[in-house]
Amino acid sequence: MHTSTTSTSPLVAWTADQLQQATQGYWYQDRIPQGDIKRILTDSRHAEQGDAFLALKGERFDAHDFIAQVEQQGCQVAIVSSPVAELALAQLVVPDTRLALGHLGQFRRQQYPNLKVLALTGSSGKTTTKEMLGSILSRLAPTLITRGNLNNDLGVPMMLLELRPEHQYAVMELGASHIGEIDYTSNLVAPQVAGILNIGTAHLGEFGGRAAICQAKSEIYAHIQPAGMAIIPAADAFAQQIAKSAQAYPQLSFGDGGDIYATDIQLQAQSSSFNLHTPSATAHVTLPFAGVHNVENALAAAAFALAIGVNLNDIVMGLAQAKGAKGRLNFIQHQQYLFIDDTYNANPSSMRAAAEVLLQQQGIKVMLMGDIGELGDSSQEQHQALGRDLAQLAIDYIIAVGEFSKNTLSGAAHSTHLHAFATQADALPFLIDLIQKHQPQPMSFLFKGSRYTHMETLMADVMEKL
């Protein structure tokens, strides 16, 4: 059995020549470091002897300010866009350190031509599908899997820097916050297989509409390697546009009407099962994830694995052993209370999917809903629509918290079981009263909201008071 992203083997060292070759930079005052460079990093706090510190510049920060500090910490190499005079450490000068990071990640990727890279994107389900696919592949061979949310133009090359000779697979999650970002990151990762899970309403504010989101996500197909394959979500409203943007490659589709689909879906409180149909065979899958949306994520993971020739039996075993990421529908039993921690992030479709999972649980059902961000001008309208839909479900209490809670409340036509609070501090006493009122009955709580709402804080506050 192989582990996935964690490994005791060290990162592959760099030579001064390789750094220069990858970035096309020059060594300031011809001061060239001797010996190997063990790793490239962007956090000055962790820079030490043997490292190369890459100084990023952002709108509100400039890591060039920390170069003297990293030198004091023993770091002997810095990658900079403007050299700092009067320092002894070697400085590799490049036009743009952000792009240099991309070049370094791409250089590392190109050193492993036999590596099988699978790249995925989508409006929701990316992290869970990535974990499922990682579970399938890491049973077979060492696999690099995107950690956390390292899925943007900085995170993707940072992950590529972790590639080592033993890796046979890499599962790369690519996110999009603007047009052109996935084109850039998919070029770096050079995938054999690339696919979109769905086109939802996440990041609607940045893009202005779902058609623009579809255009941004479809950039993932631009850099598929020769003899590669495109994965298509058959049941998505934008399936035709997606298939058209990937028309240069053989395609494998998943979901209703696709090449890979599910029948006999059985949803349990904290798991599910279904028959997995592929073009060549059918198998029964037991999935340790709740909700029909996770069956869809499992179909996507199966499609990616089949595209690189993984055996169906290995797919079934990998799905059965998959574990969810922290804050993604984690079930926590505390006395007679079930807490569902789905606080990692939220968009309108994942909020509805999580509500369906809550409906499967025991006892009094309580949904704690934080605001959804990145919806732009449609924020009020989207929260109203959510309130309207959630009010029709058999959830005993829906507690909306945050700036848009009043919109959720108005969408629910001021339903008697929906309550709105501006802050978590306002919501907490109401919640504690609610629990005391229903003692000793079992209760199930779902906590969910966009990352910035930190709904896990409210969950921890409630648990502490029980």
Secondary structure, 3 states (H helix, E strand, C coil): CCCCCCCCCCCCCECHHHHHHHHCCEEHHHCCCCCCECEEECCHHHCCCCEEEECCECCCCEHHHHHHHHHHCCCCEEEECCCCCCCCCEEEECCCHHHHHHHHHHHHHHCCCCCEEEEEECCCCHHHHHHHHHHHHHCCCCEEECCCCCCCCCHHHHHHCCCCCCCCEEEEECCCCCCCHHHHHHHHHCCCEEEECCCCCCCHHHHCCHHHHHHHHHHHHHHCCCCCEEEEECCCCCHHHHHHHCCCCCEEEECCCCCEEEEEEEECCCCEEEEEECCCCEEEEEECCCCHHHHHHHHHHHHHHHHCCCCHHHHHHHHHCCCCCCCCCEEEEECCEEEEEECCCCCHHHHHHHHHHHHCCCCEEEEEEECCCCCHHHHHHHHHHHHHHHHCCCCCEEEEECCCHHHHHHHCCCCCCEEEECCHHHHHHHHHHHHHHHCCCCEEEEEECCHHHCHHHHHHHHHHHC
